Amino acid sequence: MNQIQKSKEILRVVLAVCMLVAGSLHFLVPEPFIKIVPDILPQPAAIVYISGALEILAFFGLLIPPASRTTAWSLIALFIAVFPANLNMAINHIHLDGIPDSPWFQAVRLPFQAVLIAWAYWYTLPDNNPKQASIVPRSWLSKY
C-alpha cells in the first residue's frame, strides 16, 4: 500500500469517527442542533434525531468496504441537506454556548461544508485497495 492509500484509509477512519461523534451528539445534546434548524422546517427535533442516526450509520458504512461508496454518496447528500441549518445559524446570528459566532468564524465554518463534501467524495471513487479500513473481518469481505 502506497502513502496515498495509507493516508486515504487513515482519513476514512477519521471521517467515520467524526460522524460517530457528531451523530452521538445529536442524541446526547440535541438542543443546539434543534436551535439552528430553520424555522420553515417542521419537526426540528425529528430532523435532528434523523440526521444524527444517519451520521452514526455513516460511521459503520464508511468502515464496511462493500458499503463505503454508497455511504460516501449518502454523506454528500447529508452534508448538503444540513447546510441550511449552518446558514441559518450564520445569517440569524444564533449563539450556541461553546461555539464562536463571530463573522470571521462563520466565514470559515460555512465553506468547511465544501471540504466535508470533497472529503466524502474521495470515498465515492472506485477503490481496489485490499487494505481498506474495515470493521468487519477480512474473511467476510472475500465474498464481495
Steps between C-alpha positions, in 0.01 A plus 500: 500500500646837399499816711191647330302180568618500863399863542166434336426217740608699805277786387213255437521394864525863614190593297314196634586588860398862439164374376460278806581788736279750317214254473524406866493866599166535320358262762705599804456878464236561233408855606774685308418307183127561543568870553663543158241309293332764281155600626343412165570130555252290700594284796852632572564237768410219261730648237784514753447141614471369143815683389680373811395143423619539140836628623537200732408267213765674290761400758420135432448541126836668442672211676322217318676488163207377288286785639758779513440651154123516548552638849730770364232608248248504784730717708530749216120522489488538879764774502297688239176441691633641827657806340182709546539457878855633477379792289217565745748515785722744312231724353292524816802521733379207708726468801587154628693470823856393438493580127639831373247699303716779365473588130858377459409159643193474277710600196721198569228264621264529203757415230617207715185321382663485155805338659276236657331438166836465324624271777197273461528517120849348522334182625249485213782425258574137412751354742669167442713533811490161674593668828199733518414591859238257623311413816411158365742208470682477167375143457142629485597747229644236267141420400460847349 
